[in-house]
Amino acid sequence: MNDTGMATGAIRLLYLIVLLAIVTITIVALTVQKYYSTRRNISVAVIQEITEKTESRIQAFFRPIVSQVSIIKDWIRSGDLKTSNPADLNARFIPILEQLPQIYSIKIASEDTLAYVIVRDGDTYRSRSTAPTVGVARKGEWQRLSVEGKILEKSADSRNFSPREKNWFQGAIADQDDEIFWTDPYELYPASLPGVTAAAAWKQADHNRVAALSIRIQDIRQLINSVRIGDRFQVFLYSDKAVVIDFQRIDRRYLAAAAGEKPDIRAETDMNSPVLIALQTWKKSANPQEPFSFQYDQSRWWGLMQGLEEGAKGDGIGILVPEDDLISRQKNERYLYIPTALVVFWVAFLFFLRSYYRKSKELTRQGDLLQIPEEDLSRLIAEGESDRLEFKSTLRWNLKTDRAGKEIELAALKTIAAFMNSDGGALMVGVADDGKILGIDTDRLENDDKFLRHFSGLFNQHIGLEFIDYIDFAIKSIKDKQIFVVTCRKSPQPVFLRHKKDENFFVRSGPSSRQLTTSQVIEYLKDR
């Protein structure tokens, strides 16, 4: 290939690189512009995504509690469950506790005294029951139970206990019109662990009765940590658009207690907290099912409220996230693929250019072999054999036996067939393996015309006239000698080298030709 051709190819390559660089810059600019112009849409999309991911975990944690309180209430009201028989209660409630590990204890109480409670205690359970005595707090008896409900041991309860003093009992009685009453955090009975309780009350036989399920704060904290997104991420339970459980406040109280402090775990939510501001904003929103934004601490926040239990009176989950955290999360998760994809694209493109340039250069040189000047031909021979260029000393003459040999002819045709079955290439006859120019006179054919006709006859006999369009051949002069050059193009059809009754299939493998077995030919043609 002459210098002008190389220069033209380099210019075209430069134009291609510049064009792709402009396209890349344009894509990045449009992406950035789109990103900043749709900041609100991004925030809405991400908080919906976050809510969808976290809601299922939170729903799975709290929904069974809400449902189970109502179910226990209905069992007792209908008479299906008798509170006077502790064994029946144990048999009914142990499977519930086994199935729902988030429940710490189940309580059933009336206005006179605590009728029944069962709590977790490691791998076993403890239950306490008392006979009702109006207006009197009585000591009860604890039973340690196996998972199967078998009594393992009994012990007296040294403490007097009256449910009328407890927040879950008083709150449920006061809010009997509501489906579920949620307490503020308090110390759970009997282990003095911080927790919250969901309770439902009803009137039966002139007495107020309550069924309640308690949850430990440490289990709620573990749940929130599993879905937490950033330090400022907020989750809370609400009922009828009022705060029921502020998990951020619970978390602070729990951490303070773990540090040895004695905080008031019943403290109200800060009046300037994002939770209360979000609720105020939500109450004014036109569509309570859609994400909403509000200002807090000189930052824009986004919130989304989801119902906890279909049919419940306003019970649900609220999720609040600062807009900056949403945008940061979106950039990390959704826009990171853009620079990554561009880097991968450019690396792949540069490898492609390198490979393409080499192949183009090789193919161009091979395609120009019949026209290039002698000095370029000499330079190409000096570079040596490759997967696309092979030298043969003669076309038919065996230099070792000093006579014409069919094996020499077949060796040359094998190379041509391999080139046509691969990606093309060039064969030079009259050139030794080390690049020494021998010339075609060594083949001892009378003249150039007979040499060309001899090659044509060999090609037609062993490869086939139907493939003649995929080769070009000519005799070239170099260093006062003549060599024979055959340039081959890739054939769309498989090329077999026929000799007598044999048909052999060859492909290029590096700087040599390799014969394939029948099964290899089938796989090769299938892949091709």
Kinemage of the C-alpha trace (Angstrom):
@kinemage 1
@onewidth
@group {chain A} dominant
@subgroup {mainchain}
@vectorlist {calphas} color= white
{ca met a 1} P 0.000 0.000 0.000
{ca asn a 2} L 1.509 3.365 -0.993
{ca asp a 3} L 1.934 6.372 1.276
{ca thr a 4} L -1.046 8.185 -0.265
{ca gly a 5} L -3.370 5.263 0.580
{ca met a 6} L -2.056 5.094 4.120
{ca ala a 7} L -2.557 8.838 4.568
{ca thr a 8} L -6.111 8.644 3.247
{ca gly a 9} L -6.909 5.787 5.634
{ca ala a 10} L -5.439 7.715 8.565
{ca ile a 11} L -7.535 10.782 7.717
{ca arg a 12} L -10.687 8.684 7.491
{ca leu a 13} L -9.865 7.096 10.843
{ca leu a 14} L -9.314 10.526 12.388
{ca tyr a 15} L -12.654 11.733 11.016
{ca leu a 16} L -14.372 8.697 12.542
{ca ile a 17} L -12.805 9.280 15.953
{ca val a 18} L -13.743 12.970 15.929
{ca leu a 19} L -17.314 12.105 14.929
{ca leu a 20} L -17.675 9.578 17.717
{ca ala a 21} L -16.149 12.009 20.220
{ca ile a 22} L -18.736 14.635 19.209
{ca val a 23} L -21.517 12.067 19.572
{ca thr a 24} L -20.208 11.078 23.020
{ca ile a 25} L -19.996 14.680 24.227
{ca thr a 26} L -23.493 15.347 22.893
{ca ile a 27} L -24.914 12.308 24.701
{ca val a 28} L -23.280 13.332 27.975
{ca ala a 29} L -24.453 16.961 27.621
{ca leu a 30} L -28.025 15.944 26.838
{ca thr a 31} L -27.999 13.479 29.728
{ca val a 32} L -26.786 16.102 32.210
{ca gln a 33} L -29.306 18.631 30.883
{ca lys a 34} L -32.115 16.117 31.119
{ca tyr a 35} L -31.012 15.125 34.607
{ca tyr a 36} L -31.088 18.642 36.014
{ca ser a 37} L -34.232 19.648 34.154
{ca thr a 38} L -36.157 16.687 35.564
{ca arg a 39} L -34.955 16.771 39.177
{ca arg a 40} L -38.519 16.653 40.473
{ca asn a 41} L -39.422 13.697 38.279
{ca ile a 42} L -36.303 11.903 39.455
{ca ser a 43} L -37.210 12.467 43.105
{ca val a 44} L -40.752 11.210 42.560
{ca ala a 45} L -39.551 8.135 40.686
{ca val a 46} L -36.895 7.256 43.255
{ca ile a 47} L -39.077 7.661 46.330
{ca gln a 48} L -41.695 5.488 44.650
{ca glu a 49} L -38.986 2.930 43.978
{ca ile a 50} L -37.701 3.151 47.554
{ca thr a 51} L -41.217 2.865 48.950
{ca glu a 52} L -41.926 -0.157 46.788
{ca lys a 53} L -38.744 -1.864 48.012
{ca thr a 54} L -39.205 -1.039 51.700
{ca glu a 55} L -42.975 -1.355 51.888
{ca ser a 56} L -43.002 -5.100 51.367
{ca arg a 57} L -40.655 -5.681 54.331
{ca ile a 58} L -42.490 -3.302 56.610
{ca gln a 59} L -45.860 -4.641 55.517
{ca ala a 60} L -44.669 -8.197 56.126
{ca phe a 61} L -43.610 -7.161 59.628
{ca phe a 62} L -46.653 -5.131 60.753
{ca arg a 63} L -49.579 -6.400 58.694
{ca pro a 64} L -49.770 -9.789 60.471
{ca ile a 65} L -49.806 -7.968 63.813
{ca val a 66} L -52.717 -5.771 62.794
{ca ser a 67} L -54.579 -8.767 61.361
{ca gln a 68} L -53.840 -11.072 64.293
{ca val a 69} L -55.113 -8.611 66.918
{ca ser a 70} L -58.441 -8.402 65.088
{ca ile a 71} L -58.574 -12.186 64.660
{ca ile a 72} L -57.998 -12.827 68.400
{ca lys a 73} L -60.636 -10.240 69.242
{ca asp a 74} L -63.146 -11.989 66.967
{ca trp a 75} L -62.270 -15.435 68.406
{ca ile a 76} L -63.054 -14.313 71.950
{ca arg a 77} L -66.162 -12.305 71.027
{ca ser a 78} L -67.619 -15.261 69.137
{ca gly a 79} L -66.845 -17.704 71.940
{ca asp a 80} L -64.458 -19.691 69.773
{ca leu a 81} L -61.699 -19.025 72.313
{ca lys a 82} L -62.271 -19.298 76.079
{ca thr a 83} L -60.005 -17.160 78.250
{ca ser a 84} L -60.804 -19.347 81.257
{ca asn a 85} L -58.756 -22.267 79.903
{ca pro a 86} L -55.013 -21.408 79.788
{ca ala a 87} L -54.144 -24.718 78.114
{ca asp a 88} L -56.423 -23.905 75.174
{ca leu a 89} L -54.908 -20.427 74.957
{ca asn a 90} L -51.387 -21.846 74.947
{ca ala a 91} L -52.290 -24.343 72.236
{ca arg a 92} L -53.777 -21.550 70.111
{ca phe a 93} L -51.097 -18.897 70.615
{ca ile a 94} L -47.802 -20.836 70.531
{ca pro a 95} L -48.227 -21.655 66.804
{ca ile a 96} L -48.920 -17.955 66.162
{ca leu a 97} L -45.726 -16.942 67.947
{ca glu a 98} L -43.806 -19.638 66.063
{ca gln a 99} L -45.119 -18.360 62.743
{ca leu a 100} L -44.687 -14.639 63.526
{ca pro a 101} L -41.287 -14.094 65.193
{ca gln a 102} L -41.835 -10.316 65.324
{ca ile a 103} L -44.464 -10.754 68.084
{ca tyr a 104} L -42.924 -10.717 71.558
{ca ser a 105} L -46.068 -11.340 73.624
{ca ile a 106} L -49.831 -11.846 73.389
{ca lys a 107} L -52.111 -10.464 76.127
{ca ile a 108} L -55.793 -10.861 76.912
{ca ala a 109} L -57.227 -8.719 79.684
{ca ser a 110} L -60.459 -7.430 81.189
{ca glu a 111} L -61.218 -4.568 83.523
{ca asp a 112} L -60.797 -6.654 86.655
{ca thr a 113} L -57.273 -8.061 86.137
{ca leu a 114} L -54.827 -9.484 83.599
{ca ala a 115} L -56.422 -12.687 82.406
{ca tyr a 116} L -53.611 -14.118 80.301
{ca val a 117} L -50.183 -13.329 78.810
{ca ile a 118} L -47.695 -15.453 76.871
{ca val a 119} L -44.182 -14.199 76.076
{ca arg a 120} L -41.090 -15.474 74.315
{ca asp a 121} L -38.249 -16.730 76.499
{ca gly a 122} L -35.398 -17.976 74.347
{ca asp a 123} L -36.417 -21.210 72.659
{ca thr a 124} L -39.354 -21.656 75.024
{ca tyr a 125} L -42.407 -19.643 76.098
{ca arg a 126} L -43.757 -18.423 79.416
{ca ser a 127} L -47.437 -17.910 80.122
{ca arg a 128} L -49.209 -16.310 83.058
{ca ser a 129} L -52.907 -16.524 83.859
{ca thr a 130} L -55.098 -15.255 86.700
{ca ala a 131} L -58.733 -15.701 87.623
{ca pro a 132} L -60.642 -12.403 87.401
{ca thr a 133} L -61.327 -10.619 90.700
{ca val a 134} L -63.005 -7.276 90.289
{ca gly a 135} L -60.867 -4.329 91.315
{ca val a 136} L -58.021 -6.437 92.702
{ca ala a 137} L -54.532 -6.862 91.306
{ca arg a 138} L -53.558 -10.476 91.841
{ca lys a 139} L -50.387 -12.471 91.784
{ca gly a 140} L -50.338 -15.112 89.100
{ca glu a 141} L -48.425 -18.245 88.228
{ca trp a 142} L -45.867 -18.509 85.436
{ca gln a 143} L -45.548 -21.653 83.366
{ca arg a 144} L -42.567 -22.368 81.116
{ca leu a 145} L -43.762 -24.123 77.965
{ca ser a 146} L -42.071 -26.030 75.184
{ca val a 147} L -42.875 -25.340 71.516
{ca glu a 148} L -45.309 -28.273 71.695
{ca gly a 149} L -47.104 -26.641 74.647
{ca lys a 150} L -45.734 -29.049 77.271
{ca ile a 151} L -45.322 -27.506 80.757
{ca leu a 152} L -41.629 -27.595 81.647
{ca glu a 153} L -41.786 -25.787 85.004
{ca lys a 154} L -44.001 -23.566 87.152
{ca ser a 155} L -43.151 -20.531 89.284
{ca ala a 156} L -45.045 -17.930 91.247
{ca asp a 157} L -45.158 -14.332 90.027
{ca ser a 158} L -44.014 -12.109 92.886
{ca arg a 159} L -45.504 -8.990 91.337
{ca asn a 160} L -49.069 -7.761 91.546
{ca phe a 161} L -50.374 -6.692 88.198
{ca ser a 162} L -53.432 -4.771 87.039
{ca pro a 163} L -53.998 -4.084 83.319
{ca arg a 164} L -56.033 -0.963 84.084
{ca glu a 165} L -52.764 0.864 84.795
{ca lys a 166} L -51.209 0.005 81.441
{ca asn a 167} L -51.152 2.324 78.453
{ca trp a 168} L -52.190 -0.363 75.974
{ca phe a 169} L -55.259 -1.242 78.014
{ca gln a 170} L -56.314 2.351 78.713
{ca gly a 171} L -55.686 3.473 75.139
{ca ala a 172} L -57.615 0.589 73.584
{ca ile a 173} L -60.587 1.159 75.926
{ca ala a 174} L -60.615 4.879 75.113
{ca asp a 175} L -60.453 4.256 71.347
{ca gln a 176} L -62.859 1.339 70.967
{ca asp a 177} L -64.215 2.839 67.766
{ca asp a 178} L -60.840 2.337 66.086
{ca glu a 179} L -59.725 -0.985 64.680
{ca ile a 180} L -56.272 -0.941 66.336
{ca phe a 181} L -54.700 1.204 69.042
{ca trp a 182} L -50.889 1.601 68.994
{ca thr a 183} L -49.070 2.619 72.149
{ca asp a 184} L -46.114 4.902 72.500
{ca pro a 185} L -42.897 3.072 73.416
{ca tyr a 186} L -42.873 1.760 76.991
{ca glu a 187} L -41.324 -1.034 79.051
{ca leu a 188} L -42.872 -4.369 78.144
{ca tyr a 189} L -44.100 -6.776 80.813
{ca pro a 190} L -42.485 -8.853 82.245
{ca ala a 191} L -38.932 -8.400 80.904
{ca ser a 192} L -38.815 -4.572 81.155
{ca leu a 193} L -37.725 -4.371 77.498
{ca pro a 194} L -38.625 -1.257 75.483
{ca gly a 195} L -41.397 -1.944 72.992
{ca val a 196} L -44.787 -0.981 71.573
{ca thr a 197} L -48.155 -2.713 71.638
{ca ala a 198} L -51.070 -2.983 69.216
{ca ala a 199} L -54.374 -3.491 71.026
{ca ala a 200} L -58.070 -3.852 70.241
{ca ala a 201} L -60.898 -3.412 72.783
{ca trp a 202} L -64.556 -4.482 72.931
{ca lys a 203} L -67.335 -4.753 75.492
{ca gln a 204} L -68.516 -8.185 76.569
{ca ala a 205} L -70.691 -9.191 79.550
{ca asp a 206} L -70.621 -5.604 80.838
{ca his a 207} L -66.842 -5.631 80.981
{ca asn a 208} L -64.312 -4.005 78.686
{ca arg a 209} L -61.909 -6.556 77.267
{ca val a 210} L -58.673 -6.077 75.355
{ca ala a 211} L -56.501 -8.261 73.123
{ca ala a 212} L -52.962 -6.992 72.583
{ca leu a 213} L -49.757 -7.965 70.752
{ca ser a 214} L -46.402 -6.464 71.744
{ca ile a 215} L -43.243 -5.912 69.695
{ca arg a 216} L -39.745 -5.295 71.023
{ca ile a 217} L -38.008 -2.079 69.966
{ca gln a 218} L -34.862 -4.057 69.121
{ca asp a 219} L -36.807 -6.036 66.491
{ca ile a 220} L -38.266 -2.850 65.001
{ca arg a 221} L -34.817 -1.302 64.918
{ca gln a 222} L -33.441 -4.340 63.105
{ca leu a 223} L -36.236 -4.033 60.552
{ca ile a 224} L -35.594 -0.333 59.937
{ca asn a 225} L -31.854 -0.862 59.613
{ca ser a 226} L -32.533 -3.438 56.895
{ca val a 227} L -34.353 -0.833 54.777
{ca arg a 228} L -32.562 2.346 55.867
{ca ile a 229} L -31.407 4.646 53.059
{ca gly a 230} L -28.990 7.235 54.421
{ca asp a 231} L -28.693 8.718 57.902
{ca arg a 232} L -31.688 11.040 57.440
{ca phe a 233} L -34.093 8.395 56.145
{ca gln a 234} L -37.357 8.478 58.149
{ca val a 235} L -40.048 5.805 58.587
{ca phe a 236} L -43.121 6.073 60.802
{ca leu a 237} L -46.526 4.502 61.376
{ca tyr a 238} L -49.557 6.711 61.284
{ca ser a 239} L -53.216 6.258 62.138
{ca asp a 240} L -55.883 8.630 60.862
{ca lys a 241} L -53.067 11.027 59.835
{ca ala a 242} L -51.563 11.130 63.332
{ca val a 243} L -48.183 9.738 64.316
{ca val a 244} L -48.370 6.311 65.952
{ca ile a 245} L -44.733 5.180 65.920
{ca asp a 246} L -41.850 7.467 64.991
{ca phe a 247} L -39.064 4.989 64.287
{ca gln a 248} L -36.380 7.662 64.289
{ca arg a 249} L -37.373 8.677 67.810
{ca ile a 250} L -37.499 5.039 68.877
{ca asp a 251} L -34.055 4.499 67.437
{ca arg a 252} L -32.616 7.481 69.337
{ca arg a 253} L -34.185 6.301 72.606
{ca tyr a 254} L -32.925 2.756 72.062
{ca leu a 255} L -29.372 3.923 71.343
{ca ala a 256} L -29.426 6.160 74.406
{ca ala a 257} L -30.543 3.249 76.572
{ca ala a 258} L -27.798 1.068 75.105
{ca ala a 259} L -25.278 3.752 76.082
{ca gly a 260} L -26.364 3.505 79.720
{ca glu a 261} L -28.600 6.580 79.741
{ca lys a 262} L -32.145 6.585 81.003
{ca pro a 263} L -34.150 8.517 78.436
{ca asp a 264} L -37.909 8.908 78.585
{ca ile a 265} L -38.944 6.431 75.908
{ca arg a 266} L -42.446 7.890 76.000
{ca ala a 267} L -41.258 11.329 74.909
{ca glu a 268} L -43.358 12.890 72.185
{ca thr a 269} L -42.141 13.382 68.651
{ca asp a 270} L -40.304 16.686 68.250
{ca met a 271} L -42.839 19.267 67.080
{ca asn a 272} L -40.308 20.460 64.505
{ca ser a 273} L -39.501 16.972 63.210
{ca pro a 274} L -39.850 16.103 59.517
{ca val a 275} L -42.496 13.551 60.494
{ca leu a 276} L -44.979 16.113 61.830
{ca ile a 277} L -44.209 18.614 59.062
{ca ala a 278} L -44.749 15.847 56.509
{ca leu a 279} L -48.108 14.929 58.048
{ca gln a 280} L -49.230 18.548 57.941
{ca thr a 281} L -48.235 18.760 54.278
{ca trp a 282} L -49.875 15.438 53.470
{ca lys a 283} L -53.184 16.521 55.004
{ca lys a 284} L -53.254 19.408 52.503
{ca ser a 285} L -52.262 17.324 49.468
{ca ala a 286} L -54.835 16.890 46.716
{ca asn a 287} L -53.912 13.244 46.101
{ca pro a 288} L -52.837 11.401 49.264
{ca gln a 289} L -51.615 8.426 47.213
{ca glu a 290} L -48.967 10.455 45.356
{ca pro a 291} L -45.483 11.573 46.550
{ca phe a 292} L -45.367 15.052 48.082
{ca ser a 293} L -42.560 17.473 48.914
{ca phe a 294} L -41.969 19.790 51.877
{ca gln a 295} L -39.259 22.013 53.342
{ca tyr a 296} L -37.398 20.951 56.445
{ca asp a 297} L -34.136 22.264 57.883
{ca gln a 298} L -33.492 24.377 54.750
{ca ser a 299} L -33.732 21.281 52.565
{ca arg a 300} L -36.412 19.842 50.328
{ca trp a 301} L -37.748 16.465 51.411
{ca trp a 302} L -40.044 13.992 49.701
{ca gly a 303} L -42.593 11.735 51.334
{ca leu a 304} L -44.962 8.944 50.388
{ca met a 305} L -47.688 7.358 52.510
{ca gln a 306} L -48.888 3.790 52.027
{ca gly a 307} L -51.824 2.039 53.711
{ca leu a 308} L -50.801 -0.703 56.120
{ca glu a 309} L -53.925 -2.830 55.967
{ca glu a 310} L -56.693 -2.497 53.412
{ca gly a 311} L -59.885 -1.556 55.216
{ca ala a 312} L -58.133 -0.350 58.389
{ca lys a 313} L -59.016 3.093 59.652
{ca gly a 314} L -56.101 5.160 58.391
{ca asp a 315} L -53.300 2.851 59.505
{ca gly a 316} L -50.271 3.135 57.233
{ca ile a 317} L -46.561 3.695 56.730
{ca gly a 318} L -44.857 6.980 55.893
{ca ile a 319} L -41.435 7.177 54.250
{ca leu a 320} L -39.475 10.454 54.134
{ca val a 321} L -36.170 11.089 52.344
{ca pro a 322} L -34.241 14.336 51.644
{ca glu a 323} L -34.208 15.238 47.961
{ca asp a 324} L -30.399 15.349 47.883
{ca asp a 325} L -30.274 11.729 49.039
{ca leu a 326} L -32.788 10.743 46.374
{ca ile a 327} L -30.804 12.502 43.659
{ca ser a 328} L -27.555 10.995 44.901
{ca arg a 329} L -29.108 7.540 44.922
{ca gln a 330} L -30.483 8.056 41.425
{ca lys a 331} L -27.092 9.124 40.103
{ca asn a 332} L -25.408 6.118 41.640
{ca glu a 333} L -27.956 3.564 40.515
{ca arg a 334} L -29.390 4.855 37.269
{ca tyr a 335} L -26.930 7.267 35.721
{ca leu a 336} L -23.757 5.420 36.568
{ca tyr a 337} L -24.400 3.195 33.582
{ca ile a 338} L -23.955 6.168 31.209
{ca pro a 339} L -20.246 6.893 31.883
{ca thr a 340} L -19.650 3.190 32.413
{ca ala a 341} L -21.291 2.366 29.106
{ca leu a 342} L -19.324 5.113 27.370
{ca val a 343} L -16.032 3.858 28.815
{ca val a 344} L -16.842 0.297 27.802
{ca phe a 345} L -17.915 1.533 24.384
{ca trp a 346} L -14.715 3.507 23.827
{ca val a 347} L -12.479 0.682 25.021
{ca ala a 348} L -14.302 -1.754 22.753
{ca phe a 349} L -14.198 0.758 19.922
{ca leu a 350} L -10.470 1.325 20.277
{ca phe a 351} L -9.840 -2.416 20.275
{ca phe a 352} L -12.063 -2.688 17.233
{ca leu a 353} L -10.189 0.127 15.501
{ca arg a 354} L -6.877 -1.519 16.278
{ca ser a 355} L -8.041 -4.855 14.951
{ca tyr a 356} L -9.866 -3.286 12.028
{ca tyr a 357} L -6.909 -1.134 11.090
{ca arg a 358} L -4.573 -4.119 11.142
{ca lys a 359} L -6.931 -6.248 9.107
{ca ser a 360} L -7.685 -3.408 6.717
{ca lys a 361} L -4.015 -2.723 6.300
{ca glu a 362} L -3.320 -6.413 5.676
{ca leu a 363} L -6.261 -6.816 3.317
{ca thr a 364} L -5.385 -3.624 1.505
{ca arg a 365} L -1.830 -4.765 1.094
{ca gln a 366} L -3.028 -8.123 -0.147
{ca gly a 367} L -5.565 -6.579 -2.498
{ca asp a 368} L -2.863 -4.295 -3.901
{ca leu a 369} L -0.265 -7.021 -4.236
{ca leu a 370} L -0.895 -7.241 -7.927
{ca gln a 371} L -0.453 -3.482 -8.370
{ca ile a 372} L 1.954 -2.253 -5.694
{ca pro a 373} L 5.468 -1.123 -6.635
{ca glu a 374} L 8.402 -3.486 -6.326
{ca glu a 375} L 9.848 -1.727 -3.269
{ca asp a 376} L 6.548 -2.097 -1.353
{ca leu a 377} L 6.398 -5.755 -2.363
{ca ser a 378} L 9.951 -6.254 -1.073
{ca arg a 379} L 9.046 -4.526 2.214
{ca leu a 380} L 6.007 -6.794 2.646
{ca ile a 381} L 8.086 -9.924 2.030
{ca ala a 382} L 10.679 -8.704 4.538
{ca glu a 383} L 7.962 -8.573 7.247
{ca gly a 384} L 7.594 -12.350 6.936
{ca glu a 385} L 4.739 -14.817 6.930
{ca ser a 386} L 1.558 -14.257 8.944
{ca asp a 387} L -1.975 -15.603 9.245
{ca arg a 388} L -2.741 -13.816 5.952
{ca leu a 389} L 0.512 -14.251 4.059
{ca glu a 390} L 2.411 -17.442 3.215
{ca phe a 391} L 5.486 -18.181 1.096
{ca lys a 392} L 6.109 -21.237 -1.116
{ca ser a 393} L 9.448 -21.896 -2.799
{ca thr a 394} L 7.828 -23.573 -5.818
{ca leu a 395} L 4.451 -24.428 -7.248
{ca arg a 396} L 5.278 -27.968 -8.367
{ca trp a 397} L 9.017 -28.724 -8.114
{ca asn a 398} L 10.359 -30.693 -5.145
{ca leu a 399} L 13.770 -29.138 -4.427
{ca lys a 400} L 14.833 -32.082 -2.275
{ca thr a 401} L 14.152 -34.783 -4.862
{ca asp a 402} L 14.811 -32.430 -7.799
{ca arg a 403} L 11.697 -33.442 -9.648
{ca ala a 404} L 8.038 -32.414 -9.979
{ca gly a 405} L 5.928 -33.615 -7.061
{ca lys a 406} L 2.157 -33.727 -6.572
{ca glu a 407} L 2.653 -33.128 -2.851
{ca ile a 408} L 4.158 -29.697 -3.658
{ca glu a 409} L 1.156 -28.722 -5.778
{ca leu a 410} L -1.285 -29.863 -3.097
{ca ala a 411} L 0.623 -27.912 -0.420
{ca ala a 412} L 0.131 -24.668 -2.359
{ca leu a 413} L -3.553 -25.408 -3.035
{ca lys a 414} L -4.053 -26.317 0.647
{ca thr a 415} L -2.937 -22.803 1.617
{ca ile a 416} L -5.293 -21.202 -0.926
{ca ala a 417} L -8.261 -23.275 0.289
{ca ala a 418} L -7.449 -22.400 3.918
{ca phe a 419} L -7.386 -18.670 3.083
{ca met a 420} L -10.766 -18.941 1.331
{ca asn a 421} L -12.282 -20.819 4.283
{ca ser a 422} L -10.984 -18.190 6.733
{ca asp a 423} L -10.643 -14.436 6.263
{ca gly a 424} L -8.654 -14.401 3.041
{ca gly a 425} L -4.935 -13.961 2.448
{ca ala a 426} L -2.156 -14.110 -0.107
{ca leu a 427} L 0.201 -16.841 -1.347
{ca met a 428} L 3.574 -15.974 -2.872
{ca val a 429} L 5.266 -18.670 -4.942
{ca gly a 430} L 8.998 -18.333 -5.626
{ca val a 431} L 9.762 -17.044 -2.093
{ca ala a 432} L 11.500 -19.242 0.496
{ca asp a 433} L 10.233 -19.452 4.092
{ca asp a 434} L 12.959 -17.043 5.204
{ca gly a 435} L 11.915 -14.455 2.608
{ca lys a 436} L 14.669 -15.174 0.087
{ca ile a 437} L 13.532 -14.509 -3.482
{ca leu a 438} L 13.963 -17.722 -5.555
{ca gly a 439} L 11.757 -16.897 -8.522
{ca ile a 440} L 9.413 -19.169 -10.463
{ca asp a 441} L 12.100 -20.406 -12.833
{ca thr a 442} L 12.754 -23.133 -10.276
{ca asp a 443} L 9.467 -24.762 -11.363
{ca arg a 444} L 11.045 -25.373 -14.814
{ca leu a 445} L 8.013 -24.399 -16.859
{ca glu a 446} L 8.847 -23.058 -20.303
{ca asn a 447} L 7.287 -19.600 -19.942
{ca asp a 448} L 4.933 -17.441 -17.897
{ca asp a 449} L 1.904 -18.440 -19.955
{ca lys a 450} L 2.425 -22.139 -19.258
{ca phe a 451} L 2.967 -21.353 -15.548
{ca leu a 452} L -0.372 -19.526 -15.358
{ca arg a 453} L -2.182 -22.244 -17.291
{ca his a 454} L -0.663 -24.920 -15.055
{ca phe a 455} L -1.938 -23.132 -11.960
{ca ser a 456} L -5.410 -22.659 -13.471
{ca gly a 457} L -5.584 -26.358 -14.257
{ca leu a 458} L -4.568 -27.290 -10.719
{ca phe a 459} L -7.125 -24.915 -9.223
{ca asn a 460} L -9.978 -26.175 -11.384
{ca gln a 461} L -9.071 -29.814 -10.743
{ca his a 462} L -8.600 -29.715 -6.959
{ca ile a 463} L -10.712 -26.739 -5.785
{ca gly a 464} L -13.211 -25.997 -8.512
{ca leu a 465} L -13.924 -23.460 -11.225
{ca glu a 466} L -16.924 -22.170 -9.220
{ca phe a 467} L -14.499 -20.556 -6.761
{ca ile a 468} L -12.377 -18.752 -9.349
{ca asp a 469} L -14.140 -15.436 -8.639
{ca tyr a 470} L -12.662 -15.417 -5.098
{ca ile a 471} L -9.025 -15.317 -6.198
{ca asp a 472} L -6.759 -13.092 -8.295
{ca phe a 473} L -3.311 -14.151 -9.484
{ca ala a 474} L -0.432 -12.709 -11.481
{ca ile a 475} L 3.312 -12.925 -12.002
{ca lys a 476} L 5.267 -10.034 -10.427
{ca ser a 477} L 8.836 -8.933 -11.039
{ca ile a 478} L 11.110 -8.350 -8.043
{ca lys a 479} L 14.907 -8.117 -7.783
{ca asp a 480} L 15.422 -9.270 -11.376
{ca lys a 481} L 13.308 -12.335 -10.690
{ca gln a 482} L 9.660 -13.224 -11.014
{ca ile a 483} L 7.316 -14.494 -8.328
{ca phe a 484} L 3.759 -15.757 -8.575
{ca val a 485} L 1.163 -14.059 -6.333
{ca val a 486} L -2.345 -15.359 -5.534
{ca thr a 487} L -4.690 -13.143 -3.470
{ca cys a 488} L -7.684 -14.920 -1.881
{ca arg a 489} L -10.968 -13.580 -0.562
{ca lys a 490} L -13.206 -15.264 1.981
{ca ser a 491} L -15.635 -17.629 0.258
{ca pro a 492} L -19.307 -17.676 1.304
{ca gln a 493} L -19.338 -21.410 0.589
{ca pro a 494} L -17.040 -24.038 2.161
{ca val a 495} L -14.000 -24.853 0.018
{ca phe a 496} L -12.736 -28.450 -0.041
{ca leu a 497} L -9.433 -29.614 -1.478
{ca arg a 498} L -10.172 -32.651 -3.634
{ca his a 499} L -7.557 -35.250 -4.507
{ca lys a 500} L -8.530 -38.621 -5.897
{ca lys a 501} L -11.413 -39.748 -3.650
{ca asp a 502} L -10.513 -37.526 -0.728
{ca glu a 503} L -12.040 -34.167 0.149
{ca asn a 504} L -10.189 -32.245 2.838
{ca phe a 505} L -11.131 -29.032 4.625
{ca phe a 506} L -8.461 -26.552 5.743
{ca val a 507} L -8.536 -23.304 7.737
{ca arg a 508} L -5.846 -20.850 8.789
{ca ser a 509} L -4.420 -21.257 12.277
{ca gly a 510} L -1.847 -18.544 12.823
{ca pro a 511} L 0.803 -18.598 10.085
{ca ser a 512} L -0.076 -22.140 8.986
{ca ser a 513} L -2.996 -24.139 7.564
{ca arg a 514} L -4.797 -26.774 9.641
{ca gln a 515} L -6.948 -29.649 8.439
{ca leu a 516} L -10.239 -30.203 10.303
{ca thr a 517} L -11.931 -33.506 11.034
{ca thr a 518} L -15.475 -34.143 9.839
{ca ser a 519} L -17.004 -33.219 13.216
{ca gln a 520} L -14.805 -30.121 13.420
{ca val a 521} L -15.907 -29.088 9.930
{ca ile a 522} L -19.562 -29.370 10.995
{ca glu a 523} L -18.985 -27.198 14.098
{ca tyr a 524} L -16.861 -24.719 12.151
{ca leu a 525} L -19.467 -24.255 9.449
{ca lys a 526} L -22.211 -24.002 12.072
{ca asp a 527} L -20.362 -21.213 13.912
{ca arg a 528} L -19.483 -19.522 10.665
